[in-house]
Amino acid sequence: MALWDRIKESAASMQSQLNSKKNELKSGGFRDASMAMCALVAAADGSIDYSERQRVSSLIATNDVLQNFPADDLQRRFDDNCQKLTADYQLNKVTLMQVIGKLQKKPVEARAVIQIGIVIGGADGNFDADERAVVKEACFALGIPPHEFDL
């Protein structure tokens, strides 16, 4: 199986797992951590270009699990996180990882945030090394072994 197909299959599998837990994923902490993860994946290479930002915004708006929250609220939170990363990537990357880390004692939500990172990163069929690294870092922030997600 080609790498491209495995990435698409993995992203689809993660989305399916997320959908099965949709009713458990309604907390503000999950919302905030998900938007932090989306911004971190979008900025994984250290910058966020307009097309990447638009692509991630579109994925956020159409993700079934994230539809538990108002779309305009998610968009505002994602945009705010992107602005922070653009202003000072290193400092605000740490801040956003801390937001994600707050879910450490909520395993269902913590794993769902990692799955969202994988879905967002792999949506274009190219879950690149920078995106994998930032999702792996989020695993460490949550106390989840990265190998659980083949990272």
Disulfide bonds with the S-S distance in Angstrom:
none
